[in-house]
């Protein structure tokens, strides 16, 4: 005698494992860059500035870069007593309030012979080695005590007609984070009601009339149907009136209906 086996139903794979949905992913970007600016400082009467004293400087006018004020300080007799006025010193100083201002600097003494052999001390090319320089407070400086040996400077092409020309570039480090941008589009207020009112007043294109207390009001079927489900059913529904060219309305006064 044969045997009959009942086949047990196996749950489908689709029902046993609920579909997994990936969580939403958000993104943001940190951007660090420099805000750069350059100031040209011309020093005339160099010979008259000699003997001003070690540690005393001639300052440029202040200039703004990256939201801070800066000034160039030139020391004709040097900044350090140890050098005994053998070198001129050149610095860029933070001239406004600020703490831990990070920046890059470049000081250039211009060759005035036209050969463009400028003397350049730049921090911009060394960012990977040391990173930006941090100025702790107002009056903090970056530069060189021994920028140029004074006897060499006075016989060089950098000094012409008793004048020196210095360019200083400052790059203030700024950081900010950007996320998804949300744009808003201003939408003017709707004038549809006013336009419908003008269309009704003009009488153009009217295709239905209403009679109220013997007064006739012309209107547009599509406008009425769009504004009122009652008129939509009466004008376009299965039970629409056969004679819809003129509809008599009762239990309402003409001035109220007109409004």
TORFIFI-222737 format. One record per residue (C-alpha): residue number from 1; residue in one letter; x, y, z. Coordinates in Angstrom, 3 decimals. Layout:
<atoms>
(atom NUM, 'A', (X, Y, Z))
...
</atoms>
This chain:
<atoms>
(atom 1, 'X', (0.000, 0.000, 0.000))
(atom 2, 'X', (1.336, 3.330, -0.961))
(atom 3, 'X', (1.796, 6.107, 1.510))
(atom 4, 'X', (0.652, 9.654, 1.114))
(atom 5, 'X', (2.960, 12.326, 2.418))
(atom 6, 'X', (1.723, 15.809, 3.169))
(atom 7, 'X', (4.051, 18.469, 1.878))
(atom 8, 'X', (4.628, 21.110, 4.477))
(atom 9, 'X', (4.741, 24.616, 3.114))
(atom 10, 'X', (8.005, 26.445, 3.447))
(atom 11, 'X', (8.011, 30.146, 4.087))
(atom 12, 'X', (9.160, 32.073, 1.103))
(atom 13, 'X', (12.463, 33.871, 1.330))
(atom 14, 'X', (10.719, 37.146, 0.669))
(atom 15, 'X', (8.504, 36.775, 3.724))
(atom 16, 'X', (11.181, 35.436, 6.072))
(atom 17, 'X', (13.609, 38.327, 5.569))
(atom 18, 'X', (12.100, 41.765, 5.579))
(atom 19, 'X', (13.513, 44.048, 2.920))
(atom 20, 'X', (16.252, 46.201, 4.341))
(atom 21, 'X', (16.385, 49.871, 3.511))
(atom 22, 'X', (19.577, 51.860, 3.547))
(atom 23, 'X', (19.663, 54.706, 6.059))
(atom 24, 'X', (19.787, 58.176, 4.552))
(atom 25, 'X', (23.251, 59.591, 3.951))
(atom 26, 'X', (24.085, 63.205, 4.603))
(atom 27, 'X', (27.209, 65.020, 3.504))
(atom 28, 'X', (29.209, 68.085, 4.449))
(atom 29, 'X', (32.531, 69.552, 3.383))
(atom 30, 'X', (35.134, 71.383, 5.447))
(atom 31, 'X', (36.852, 74.079, 3.395))
(atom 32, 'X', (40.085, 75.736, 4.528))
(atom 33, 'X', (41.517, 78.451, 2.312))
(atom 34, 'X', (43.361, 81.754, 2.458))
(atom 35, 'X', (42.108, 85.281, 1.907))
(atom 36, 'X', (45.041, 87.043, 0.257))
(atom 37, 'X', (46.056, 90.677, -0.019))
(atom 38, 'X', (49.202, 92.601, -0.947))
(atom 39, 'X', (50.558, 95.943, 0.286))
(atom 40, 'X', (53.360, 97.976, -1.316))
(atom 41, 'X', (55.510, 99.999, 1.081))
(atom 42, 'X', (57.967, 102.573, -0.306))
(atom 43, 'X', (60.671, 103.848, 2.018))
(atom 44, 'X', (62.250, 107.143, 0.917))
(atom 45, 'X', (65.213, 108.845, 2.571))
(atom 46, 'X', (66.795, 105.601, 3.686))
(atom 47, 'X', (70.116, 107.250, 4.575))
(atom 48, 'X', (68.369, 109.681, 6.905))
(atom 49, 'X', (66.790, 106.796, 8.817))
(atom 50, 'X', (70.182, 105.320, 9.734))
(atom 51, 'X', (71.025, 105.894, 13.360))
(atom 52, 'X', (67.374, 105.884, 14.433))
(atom 53, 'X', (68.323, 103.314, 17.031))
(atom 54, 'X', (68.285, 99.550, 17.382))
(atom 55, 'X', (64.774, 98.240, 17.942))
(atom 56, 'X', (63.133, 101.335, 16.460))
(atom 57, 'X', (61.142, 101.005, 13.271))
(atom 58, 'X', (59.517, 102.820, 10.378))
(atom 59, 'X', (55.939, 101.604, 9.912))
(atom 60, 'X', (53.773, 101.450, 6.836))
(atom 61, 'X', (50.189, 102.545, 6.879))
(atom 62, 'X', (47.856, 99.823, 8.140))
(atom 63, 'X', (46.056, 97.717, 5.549))
(atom 64, 'X', (43.287, 95.148, 5.822))
(atom 65, 'X', (43.394, 91.507, 4.764))
(atom 66, 'X', (41.013, 88.773, 5.869))
(atom 67, 'X', (39.207, 90.954, 8.382))
(atom 68, 'X', (42.372, 92.045, 10.210))
(atom 69, 'X', (44.650, 95.089, 10.070))
(atom 70, 'X', (48.327, 94.683, 9.285))
(atom 71, 'X', (51.451, 96.860, 9.131))
(atom 72, 'X', (54.989, 96.464, 7.800))
(atom 73, 'X', (57.816, 97.356, 10.213))
(atom 74, 'X', (61.252, 98.246, 8.813))
(atom 75, 'X', (64.148, 98.523, 11.283))
(atom 76, 'X', (67.017, 100.529, 9.659))
(atom 77, 'X', (69.385, 99.706, 12.543))
(atom 78, 'X', (68.041, 96.226, 13.107))
(atom 79, 'X', (65.775, 94.789, 15.766))
(atom 80, 'X', (68.322, 92.895, 17.827))
(atom 81, 'X', (70.994, 94.478, 20.016))
(atom 82, 'X', (73.240, 91.456, 19.456))
(atom 83, 'X', (73.616, 92.314, 15.752))
(atom 84, 'X', (74.978, 95.795, 16.563))
(atom 85, 'X', (73.119, 97.464, 13.657))
(atom 86, 'X', (74.845, 95.230, 11.096))
(atom 87, 'X', (71.544, 94.107, 9.572))
(atom 88, 'X', (68.252, 95.718, 8.637))
(atom 89, 'X', (65.171, 93.920, 9.942))
(atom 90, 'X', (61.798, 93.531, 8.238))
(atom 91, 'X', (58.568, 92.270, 9.811))
(atom 92, 'X', (54.834, 92.097, 9.193))
(atom 93, 'X', (52.749, 92.726, 12.325))
(atom 94, 'X', (49.148, 92.153, 13.350))
(atom 95, 'X', (47.859, 95.685, 13.948))
(atom 96, 'X', (44.321, 94.917, 15.122))
(atom 97, 'X', (42.785, 92.920, 17.936))
(atom 98, 'X', (42.876, 89.186, 17.361))
(atom 99, 'X', (43.977, 85.955, 18.992))
(atom 100, 'X', (45.545, 82.941, 17.299))
(atom 101, 'X', (45.285, 84.460, 13.833))
(atom 102, 'X', (46.697, 81.931, 11.362))
(atom 103, 'X', (48.267, 83.328, 8.220))
(atom 104, 'X', (50.897, 82.945, 5.512))
(atom 105, 'X', (53.320, 85.753, 4.674))
(atom 106, 'X', (55.675, 86.844, 1.940))
(atom 107, 'X', (58.126, 89.748, 2.202))
(atom 108, 'X', (59.782, 90.934, -1.014))
(atom 109, 'X', (62.467, 93.589, -1.370))
(atom 110, 'X', (62.190, 94.773, -4.968))
(atom 111, 'X', (65.137, 94.925, -7.333))
(atom 112, 'X', (64.949, 98.459, -8.753))
(atom 113, 'X', (67.431, 97.895, -11.591))
(atom 114, 'X', (64.844, 96.252, -13.834))
(atom 115, 'X', (66.532, 92.835, -13.648))
(atom 116, 'X', (63.771, 91.552, -11.336))
(atom 117, 'X', (66.187, 89.745, -9.036))
(atom 118, 'X', (63.971, 90.428, -6.061))
(atom 119, 'X', (64.849, 89.271, -2.570))
(atom 120, 'X', (61.909, 87.088, -1.517))
(atom 121, 'X', (61.217, 85.488, 1.848))
(atom 122, 'X', (57.994, 83.513, 1.495))
(atom 123, 'X', (55.995, 81.384, 3.864))
(atom 124, 'X', (53.570, 80.351, 1.108))
(atom 125, 'X', (55.882, 77.719, -0.366))
(atom 126, 'X', (56.493, 76.014, 2.988))
(atom 127, 'X', (52.934, 75.266, 4.093))
(atom 128, 'X', (53.353, 71.487, 3.934))
(atom 129, 'X', (56.498, 71.629, 6.059))
(atom 130, 'X', (55.403, 73.921, 8.856))
(atom 131, 'X', (51.831, 75.034, 8.188))
(atom 132, 'X', (50.567, 78.605, 8.635))
(atom 133, 'X', (52.116, 80.920, 11.211))
(atom 134, 'X', (50.006, 81.730, 14.275))
(atom 135, 'X', (49.955, 85.265, 15.667))
(atom 136, 'X', (48.846, 85.112, 19.274))
(atom 137, 'X', (47.733, 88.695, 19.838))
(atom 138, 'X', (47.911, 92.271, 18.566))
(atom 139, 'X', (51.521, 93.237, 17.904))
(atom 140, 'X', (52.643, 89.694, 17.062))
(atom 141, 'X', (55.093, 89.661, 14.151))
(atom 142, 'X', (56.521, 87.466, 11.444))
(atom 143, 'X', (59.732, 88.354, 9.653))
(atom 144, 'X', (63.499, 88.433, 9.823))
(atom 145, 'X', (65.879, 90.131, 12.234))
(atom 146, 'X', (68.676, 89.615, 9.719))
(atom 147, 'X', (66.728, 90.413, 6.586))
(atom 148, 'X', (69.694, 91.995, 4.777))
(atom 149, 'X', (73.264, 92.871, 5.765))
(atom 150, 'X', (73.301, 96.647, 5.782))
(atom 151, 'X', (76.622, 97.151, 3.981))
(atom 152, 'X', (75.472, 94.825, 1.182))
(atom 153, 'X', (72.099, 96.531, 0.939))
(atom 154, 'X', (73.634, 99.970, 0.487))
(atom 155, 'X', (75.637, 98.841, -2.558))
(atom 156, 'X', (72.879, 96.748, -4.147))
(atom 157, 'X', (70.236, 97.339, -6.798))
(atom 158, 'X', (67.570, 97.223, -4.085))
(atom 159, 'X', (68.481, 100.758, -3.027))
(atom 160, 'X', (67.885, 103.397, -5.687))
(atom 161, 'X', (67.721, 107.153, -5.228))
(atom 162, 'X', (67.894, 106.546, -1.472))
(atom 163, 'X', (64.629, 104.567, -1.680))
(atom 164, 'X', (63.590, 100.993, -0.884))
(atom 165, 'X', (60.445, 99.251, -2.149))
(atom 166, 'X', (58.835, 96.400, -0.242))
(atom 167, 'X', (55.917, 94.184, -1.195))
(atom 168, 'X', (54.135, 92.223, 1.498))
(atom 169, 'X', (51.555, 89.523, 0.782))
(atom 170, 'X', (49.348, 88.223, 3.584))
(atom 171, 'X', (47.136, 85.145, 3.355))
(atom 172, 'X', (44.742, 84.816, 6.297))
(atom 173, 'X', (43.556, 81.243, 6.847))
(atom 174, 'X', (39.780, 80.876, 6.946))
(atom 175, 'X', (37.766, 77.693, 7.552))
(atom 176, 'X', (34.083, 76.908, 7.178))
(atom 177, 'X', (31.835, 73.898, 6.696))
(atom 178, 'X', (29.317, 73.592, 3.895))
(atom 179, 'X', (26.268, 71.327, 3.890))
(atom 180, 'X', (23.496, 70.843, 1.350))
(atom 181, 'X', (22.302, 74.151, 0.006))
(atom 182, 'X', (18.630, 74.957, 0.403))
(atom 183, 'X', (17.353, 77.454, -2.095))
(atom 184, 'X', (14.179, 79.445, -1.614))
(atom 185, 'X', (12.329, 80.959, -4.522))
(atom 186, 'X', (10.163, 83.975, -3.691))
(atom 187, 'X', (6.641, 83.467, -4.970))
(atom 188, 'X', (4.504, 86.542, -5.577))
(atom 189, 'X', (1.044, 86.582, -3.999))
(atom 190, 'X', (-1.672, 85.070, -6.122))
(atom 191, 'X', (-3.750, 87.467, -8.205))
(atom 192, 'X', (-6.102, 84.770, -9.457))
(atom 193, 'X', (-9.101, 86.146, -7.580))
(atom 194, 'X', (-8.549, 89.606, -9.024))
(atom 195, 'X', (-8.130, 88.185, -12.515))
(atom 196, 'X', (-11.321, 86.122, -12.243))
(atom 197, 'X', (-13.128, 89.249, -11.079))
(atom 198, 'X', (-11.931, 91.228, -14.101))
(atom 199, 'X', (-12.907, 88.359, -16.406))
(atom 200, 'X', (-16.412, 88.341, -14.946))
(atom 201, 'X', (-16.757, 92.117, -15.195))
(atom 202, 'X', (-15.679, 92.092, -18.837))
(atom 203, 'X', (-18.436, 89.656, -19.805))
(atom 204, 'X', (-16.162, 88.020, -22.388))
(atom 205, 'X', (-16.613, 84.295, -22.976))
(atom 206, 'X', (-19.589, 83.896, -20.641))
(atom 207, 'X', (-21.621, 80.755, -21.349))
(atom 208, 'X', (-24.197, 80.608, -18.573))
(atom 209, 'X', (-26.669, 83.069, -17.035))
(atom 210, 'X', (-28.197, 83.213, -13.590))
(atom 211, 'X', (-31.583, 84.807, -12.970))
(atom 212, 'X', (-32.142, 86.195, -9.492))
(atom 213, 'X', (-35.119, 88.395, -8.657))
(atom 214, 'X', (-35.490, 89.148, -12.356))
(atom 215, 'X', (-31.869, 90.259, -12.717))
(atom 216, 'X', (-29.547, 88.380, -15.071))
(atom 217, 'X', (-25.909, 87.607, -14.150))
(atom 218, 'X', (-23.544, 86.266, -16.812))
(atom 219, 'X', (-20.830, 83.797, -15.742))
(atom 220, 'X', (-18.393, 81.121, -16.949))
(atom 221, 'X', (-19.187, 77.440, -16.428))
(atom 222, 'X', (-15.593, 76.311, -15.997))
(atom 223, 'X', (-14.860, 78.956, -13.394))
(atom 224, 'X', (-17.982, 78.068, -11.441))
(atom 225, 'X', (-17.220, 74.337, -11.647))
(atom 226, 'X', (-13.677, 74.915, -10.412))
(atom 227, 'X', (-14.861, 76.987, -7.464))
(atom 228, 'X', (-17.944, 75.014, -6.358))
(atom 229, 'X', (-18.694, 71.260, -6.287))
(atom 230, 'X', (-22.402, 72.103, -6.380))
(atom 231, 'X', (-22.051, 74.023, -9.636))
(atom 232, 'X', (-19.703, 71.324, -10.975))
(atom 233, 'X', (-22.383, 68.673, -10.476))
(atom 234, 'X', (-25.128, 70.907, -11.829))
(atom 235, 'X', (-23.214, 72.004, -14.913))
(atom 236, 'X', (-21.089, 68.943, -15.795))
(atom 237, 'X', (-22.180, 66.003, -13.630))
(atom 238, 'X', (-24.424, 63.059, -14.612))
(atom 239, 'X', (-27.463, 64.875, -13.238))
(atom 240, 'X', (-26.668, 68.165, -14.926))
(atom 241, 'X', (-29.571, 70.366, -15.888))
(atom 242, 'X', (-30.545, 70.178, -19.526))
(atom 243, 'X', (-31.160, 73.871, -19.724))
(atom 244, 'X', (-27.967, 75.312, -18.337))
(atom 245, 'X', (-27.898, 78.434, -20.437))
(atom 246, 'X', (-30.022, 80.148, -17.799))
(atom 247, 'X', (-30.332, 78.949, -14.234))
(atom 248, 'X', (-32.887, 80.441, -11.901))
(atom 249, 'X', (-31.669, 80.832, -8.336))
(atom 250, 'X', (-34.087, 81.303, -5.467))
(atom 251, 'X', (-33.768, 82.037, -1.761))
(atom 252, 'X', (-30.966, 84.543, -2.303))
(atom 253, 'X', (-30.948, 88.238, -3.005))
(atom 254, 'X', (-29.251, 89.647, -6.078))
(atom 255, 'X', (-26.700, 91.891, -4.217))
(atom 256, 'X', (-25.569, 88.922, -2.097))
(atom 257, 'X', (-25.162, 86.664, -5.134))
(atom 258, 'X', (-23.204, 89.331, -6.971))
(atom 259, 'X', (-20.684, 89.548, -4.153))
</atoms>
